[in-house]
Amino acid sequence: MAAGLALARPRLLNPDNPIRSLSLAFWLWKALLFLVIIGCPGPGYDTSTGLLPYQESAASDARGEVIRHAPFSFPLKLVRWDSIYFVHIVRDGYVFEQEWAFGYGYTRILSFLTSVLPQLSGLDGVAKIALVASAVSHIAHYVSILAIYGLSVNIFGHGTTSGRLISLLAATLHIICPAGAFLSAPYGESLFSFLNITGYYLYSCSLLDANTGKRASSNAKMLLAAALFSIATAVRSNGILSGALFAYDALLQLRKIISQGISGGSVLRLGVIVVGGCVVALGLIVPQWIAYTAFCMSDEPLRPWCGQLIPSIYGWVQVHYWSECRVPTVLDIFQPASFYPGFSHVVLVVSLLSLGVKYNMAIRYNNSSTDTACGAQWPTCVMAFTSYHVQIINRISSGYPLWYWYLICQTFGQAADSSRVAKRSQTFTIAIQGIVIYAIVQAVLFGSFLPPA
């Protein structure tokens, strides 16, 4: 396996100096995507981005203030599709009910950062928000690459050549992952990826500490992981699926208590797991409660969703405002009348997500094995097949590491001779080249505001 991995490893990547190699690869890749997006001419297919500075100027004019017509500056080249909503929410708050479909946690973090950072020369208002948001996306993506490397080291070990190469290649795949330009633009995917993968990393560290008898450290890391999962859930609601880790471990701990008897340590561990699961749930509950107090506890006529058994503004706006916007899902590929240029790539991504779960790349700690890495990916795969827009699948796949490991291990893990190793290495290289080509084409579509970016 190590020989195949060595053949597949680009010369740029050095497993003996992983941080330097990954940093160099990351910034080279980001520079390429940036140049492609910035090089796209004009406002593109849709002029919605250009309305943001106009709205700002119109608001100033209405107050009798001096109008400052913001130019279509380079940060706004990254404001495309949903990021228009994100930028508007950061600037003006949740003005319209349908805007609650967009991650509350992400917009509040951007709002805080924008307010505390000093004014930037020549970049005010929406341009400043776009620049800050893009910087957050780049930083979060970079840190998540380091997090997936650390997580992979926890899984596959650092003491072997194959373990180091798997970790390095997994982090490299995360650099060029299908989310592409969306990990550079004002979108929540980079921040979600950082929070979710770092949460997995801390969770794996917690299990390792538990196996070596470091109970206090293990419990602290588990609670910290829960906090990150909770914030990730506030950024993107599918983060709640990571709560499956705590539900699964709670069942294992209960079984241990039943089979081995009650002890102070086992009860404490169960309590930490339950508290951690509740903390994750807060990431979904708190934004819903804030919306409930705004729409359902005022003198204004109550909205219809306020009277539901479980009032959820997110579920309401999805059905009431967005359901008429028919979105293609993976199942539509079986309908000859439907067409989406990205279907072939999306089917590949969903297949990798599903196969990674099917073959159960179990995380092994000493003599025990747990399937916690698969816990959140199972429902993600089901939703990807039945409900998610095909573009969303490309974006959220960046937050789940299992398919990176599956692709690497299935490609190089079963080669019996050198000729098969070379052939599989070549196949892997071709697959990577396909991902890179797709990312560049996607960046052109994104920069030009053309579907399906």
N, C-alpha and C positions, 0 to 999 in steps of 0.2 A: 504493500500500500504506500509506503513512504517513497518508493521509487516513482510510482505513478504521480504522486503529489508533487514530487520534485520536478518532474517533466512538465506538469501543468502550471507550475508557479512561474509567473513572469519574472524577468530578471530584475525588475524594479523592487520586488519584494524579497526581503532578507529576514528569515525567521530568527536570526540572532540579534536583530535590531528591529523588532516589530513596530515600535511606536514611531520611529523615524520613517520606516517604510510606509506605514499606513498614513502618516501625516502628509508625506510627499504625494502619494497616490491620490489622497483626498483632495488636496488643494489643486493639483493638476486637473483632476476631473471637474471640480467646481469651476475652475477658470474656463475650461472648454465650454461647459453649459452656459456660463454667464456670457461669454462672447457670442455664442449662437443666439441666445435670447435677445441680447442688446442689439445684435446685428439685424434683427428682423425689422423691416421698414414700417413706419407709420403706426397708427393705433391698432391696425389689424381689422379683422372681420367685424368685431363689435366695438363700438365707441363708448361703452359704459364707463370704462376707466376714466375717460376724459371728462365725464360729468362730475366726478368727485371734487376737483378743484373749482369747477363752476358752481357747484352747490355751496362750497365754502365762501366763494366770493359773493354769491347772491345773498347768503345769510348776513355777511358783513354789510352789504348795501342796504339791507332791510333795517339794520340797526343804525344806519347813518354813519358808518365808519368808512375809512378809506378802503377801497377795493384793491386787493393785491392779486392780480391774475397770475396764478401759479403756472409755470410752464410745464409741459409734458416731460418732466425730468426723468432721468434714468431709473430711479426707484419704482416709478409707476409702470415701467415696462414689465415688472414682475407681478403687477396687480391684475390678475386675470381670473375669470369665472368666480368661484366662491370667495376668493380673497377680496373682491369688491365689497361683499357683505362684511367680512371681518374688519376691513379698514373703516367702513362706515360705522360699525358698532363701536369700535374703539374710540372714534371721534365723537359720536353723538349718543352712545348708549343704545339699549334695545328699544328703538322707537316704534317698530312695527312688531306685531305679535308673531308673524312668520319668521322673524329673525331669530327666534329662540330655537330654531332648528340647528343653529351654529354654536359650536362649543363655548359654553359660558366660561369655563376655566381659562381657555386660550385667550379670549378677548379681554378678560380681566387682568391676566398677566401682562399682556401687551399694553393695556391702558396704564397700569402701574409703571412699567418701564418707561413708557413715553412721557409720563408726567414728571418722573424724577430725573430724567436725562436732560442736560442743558440744551438750549436752542442751537440748532446747527445752521451755520451760515448758508443762506440761500435755500434751505430746506425746511419749510414750516408746514404745519397742517398735515394733509394726507401724505405728502412726500416724506415727511419725517416718520410718520407711522409706518409707511411702507419700508423705509430703510431700516428702522428698528426691528420690524417683524422679519425682514430678510436676514438680518444679522442673527436674530434668535434662531431662525431655521438653520443657518449654517453652523452655528456653535452647537446647537442641540444634536444635529446630525453627526458632527465630528465626535462629540462625547459619546454618543450612542455606539459609534464604531469601536471606541475603546472599551465600552461596556460589553459589547458582544464578544470582543476578544477575551476579556476577563472571564465572561460566562463560559465561553468555549474551553478555556484553560481549566476551569473548574470541572467541566464535563469530561474532557478527553485527556487532561493531564499535561503538565509542562515538562515532564521528565523524558519524554520520548520525542523523536523526530516527527513521527506522524501526528502526535498530539499538537505540537507547535505549528505544523503546517496546516492542519485542519483549522485551527484557531485563526491563523493568518488568512487563509482563503475565505473562511466564513466572514471575517470582518471586511475583506476586500469585496466580496459579493454584496455586502451591505452598502458599500460606497456606490456601486453602480446598479443598485436594486431598481425594480420596475417603477418605483414612484418618481424617479427622474427629477424633472424640473420642479415638481411639487415640493421636494425637500429643500429647495432653495428659495421658494417664494413665500409670501405671507399666508401660509397654511399651517394647520395644527399637526400635520403628520410627523414632522421632524421632532417636535416637542413630545408628541405621544410616543414615538419610537424611543426617544431617550428615556422617558419616564418608565415605560413598560419594560424595556430590556434591562435597564438598571435595576428595576424591581426584581426581575428574574435573577439577575446577578446577586443581589443581596439575599434573595430567597435561597439560592444555591449555597451561598456562604453560610447562611443560617443552618442548613442541613449538614454541611460539612462540620461546623462547630459542634452541632448536636452529637455527631458521631464520634467526636474526639472528647466529649465530656465538658465542653465549654458552654454551660447552660445559660449563663447570664448574657454572654456575647451572642449566643444563638437567638435568644428571645428578643434582644434589642434589635438585631438585624432583621428579624421577621417583622417586627412592628414598623421598622423604617421602610421595609419593602412594601408593607400594606399602605403606608402613607403615600409612597410614590405611585402605587396602583390607584389609589383614591384620586390623586391629582390627575393621573392619566385618564381616569374615567370622566372627570370634569372637563378635560380637553376634548376627548372623543368618547361617546357613550359606550362603544364596544369594549372599552377598558374594563367594564364591569365583569367581562368574561374571565379576567384574571383572578377574580374571586373564587373561581373553581379550584384553584390551588389550595385555598384555605378550607373549602368544603371537603375536598378529598383528604387532606391531612387530618381534618377533624374526625372523619370516619376511621382512618387508620389509628388515630390516637385512642378513640373509643374502643376499637377492637383490642388494642394493646392493654387497655385498662381492664377490659372484661376477661381477657385471657391470662393476664399476669397479676391482676389485683390492683387495688387502689394504693397509690403512693403520693406523697407531697409533690414530687417532681413531675409525675405524670399528670396530675390534676392542674398544676401550674402551667405545664406546657399546653394542655387543652384550653385553658383559659386564655393564654396568649394567642392561640390560633383563632379562637372565637372572637376575641377583641379585634384581631387583625382583619377578619372577615367583615366585621361591623364597620371598621374604618374604611375599607374599600367601598362598602355600600354608601357611605356618606358622600362619596364623589358623585353619585347619581341623585341622592336624596336632597342634598343642600341646594343645588341649582333649581330643582323642582320646587322646593319650599320657597325660595326667593321669588320665583315666578308666581307661585300661589298667593303669596302675600301682596304682590303687585296687582294681580288681576281679580282675585277672589275675596279680598278683605278690604275693599274700598266701597265708596258710595256709588260708583258707576255700576250699570247693569252687569250682572255676572256673566262670564263667558260660559258656553255650554259645557266645556270640559271640567268646570269647577264642581259640577254635581256628580261626576263619575265616581265609582267605588274607589278607584285609585286614580285621583286626578293627576294627569301628566300632560304638561304643556307640550313636551316634545312629541309624544304620540299624537296629540291633537293637531299640531301644525303639519306633521307629516301627512296625515290623512286629509285634513281640510284644505291645506294650501298647496301641497306638493304632489298629491296623488294623481292629479290630472296631467302632470308632467311625466308622461310614460317614459320610463328609463329601461334600456336594454339590460337584461340579465344573461347569465351564462345559458340558461334554459332556452333563450331565444335563438340560439344557434341552430336548434332543431326546426326552426320555422323558416322555410325557404324565402318568405317574403321579407324577412328582417335582414339587415346588413349593418355590420359595425366593423370598421377596418381593424380594430384592435382585438377582435375576437380570438384569433389564433394565439396571440401572445397571452391574453387573459386565461384562455383554457390551459395553456402551459403552466401559468402561475397557480391556478386553482388545483391542477393535477399535482403539482409539487407540494402544495399545502396539504392536500388530502393524502398523498402517498407517504408523506413524512409522518402523518399520524398513523396510517395503516400499518406501516412497518415498524412503528413504535420505537423511535430512537430514544429508548429509555435512558433517563439519567441515573447513573449507578454511583452509589457512594459506599465504598468498601464492600461489605457483603449484602447490602440491601439495594433494592431497586424501587424507584418511584416513577410514575408516569406523569408527574406534575407538569412537565413541559408540554404534554399533549392536552392537559385539561382545558386550557383556553382555546386551543386550536380546533378542537372538534366542532363546537358550535360556530366558530368563525367560518369553517368550511361549509357547514350547512347553510348559513346565511349567505355566503358567497355564491352558492349555487342557485338559491331560490329568490333572494331579495336584493342583494347589493347591485348597484350600477357597476357595469364592467370596469369603468374608470376607477371607481372606489376600491375595487379589488386590488388593482395595481398599487394604489396608494397605501392601503392598510397592511398589505403584505410586508411592508418595511418594518412593522412593529413586532413580527413574530420570527424567531430565529430558527425554528425547527426545520424549515424547508431548506435553509442554507446547508445545514449539517447533512440532511438527507441527500441532497444533490451531490455533495462532495463524497460522502461515504459510499453511496450506491455506484458512483462512477469509478472509484478507485479501490473500494474495499474488497472486491472478490476476484481481482485479476490473478490468474494462475501463472502466467509467464510474461516475459518481457515484451513480446509482440503484442499481447493483449493490453498490457500496460500502456504501450505507446499509442495503440489505437484508441483506447479510452481517453487518454490525455488529449489526443487530437479532437475527439468528440467534445470534450469539455471545453477546449479552446474555441471551437466553432460556436458552441452554445454561448460562451461569454461574448464573442464577437457579435452574435445576434442580439444579445441584450444591449450592448453598446450602441449598435446601429439603431435599434428601437428607441433608445433614450435620446439620441441626437435628433431623430425624426420628431419625436414627441416634443423636444425643446423648440424646434422650428414651429410646430403647430401651436405650442403654448405661447411663444413670443409673438406670433401673428394673430393670436386670439382666434384660432381656427379649431373647430371640432374635428376629431375627438382628441384633444390634447392629453 
